[in-house]
Amino acid sequence: MVQIRLLFLAVILSSCSSTFHLNKAIKKDPSIINNRVVIDTLRVSKIDSIPYIFNDTIHYRLIESIHDTIVEFQYKYITAPITRQQTRLNEKEDRLELKYKFKLGKIMAKYEKQTKTIEARLKKAISRHENKRSNWWLFLILGLVLGISTRFIKLF
């Protein structure tokens, strides 16, 4: 009596995994793994305006044009089940990719910080250069004064 109950309980609680059923379906019809191509038509409407002058005002004439576009989507309905080893490899690749992205983010942050400081220094240098006045007019006045004074000295 107890054995029958245990057997009945074991049958109820045990079930097939999803990979078993998927492999069974693939054995029956292997074409379910193949890529499917779905072709769809999209309509794109575009509104253009053409200006024209009537008396002294500008009016616009609206022209609507409709274009059809054919789009192909290619995708898989069902993917084949992957093994434990493949999942481990995928997780390892994901970790390496995350590590690479993290390092790349650090490098990019450092690069952006350096470019900001360089740009700030460059702006400072340009503003200093712009703020410096050239004293060309001072030299011109000095030259005129010296030229006039030498003429006065020669006269006396």
Secondary structure, 3 states (H helix, E strand, C coil): CHHHHHHHHHHHHCCCCHHHHHHHHHHHCHHHCCEEEEEEEEEEEEEEEEEEEECCEEEEEEEEEEEEEEEEEEEECCCCCCCHHHHHHHHHHHHHHHHHHHHHHHHHHHHHHHHHHHHHHHHHHHHHHHHCCCCHHHHHHHHHHHHHHHHHHHHC
